[in-house]
Amino acid sequence: MTYYYYKDDKGEWRWRLNAADGRIIADSGQGYEHLSDCLDDIRLVKNSKDAPVVQI
């Protein structure tokens, strides 16, 4: 899997996580004015690997 970050049409930073087959499996869901905020969000997601999965 690979994280990609980019500027959208509004000039905001976004990220997405692609599976090995190229399928998008997660994205930022919002744009960020600052690249550092976008990269921080990627770090949060990467560090959440031990978060529980709960049915609601």
C-alpha positions in Angstrom: 0.0 0.0 0.0 1.1 3.5 -0.7 0.1 6.9 0.6 -0.1 9.7 -1.9 -0.5 13.4 -1.1 -1.5 16.1 -3.6 -3.1 19.5 -4.2 -6.7 19.4 -5.3 -8.5 21.8 -7.7 -9.0 24.3 -4.8 -5.3 24.3 -3.9 -5.8 22.3 -0.7 -3.6 19.4 0.3 -5.2 15.9 0.4 -4.0 12.4 0.8 -5.2 8.9 -0.3 -4.1 5.4 0.5 -3.9 3.1 -2.5 -3.8 -0.7 -2.3 -1.1 -2.6 -4.4 -3.6 -3.0 -7.2 -4.2 0.8 -7.4 -7.6 0.8 -5.7 -8.2 3.7 -3.3 -9.0 2.3 0.1 -8.9 5.5 2.2 -8.6 9.2 1.7 -8.4 12.4 3.8 -12.0 13.3 3.4 -11.1 17.0 3.6 -8.6 19.4 2.2 -5.8 21.1 4.3 -4.4 24.6 3.8 -1.0 23.5 5.1 1.0 20.5 3.8 2.2 19.9 7.4 -1.5 19.3 8.5 -2.0 16.8 5.7 1.2 14.9 6.6 0.2 14.9 10.3 -3.1 13.3 9.3 -1.3 10.6 7.4 0.9 9.9 10.5 -2.3 9.6 12.6 -3.8 7.0 10.3 -0.5 5.1 10.1 -0.2 5.0 13.9 -3.8 3.8 14.3 -3.0 0.2 13.3 -3.8 -1.0 16.8 -7.1 0.8 17.1 -10.1 -1.5 17.8 -12.6 -2.4 15.1 -16.1 -2.1 16.5 -19.5 -2.8 14.9 -22.1 -0.1 15.5 
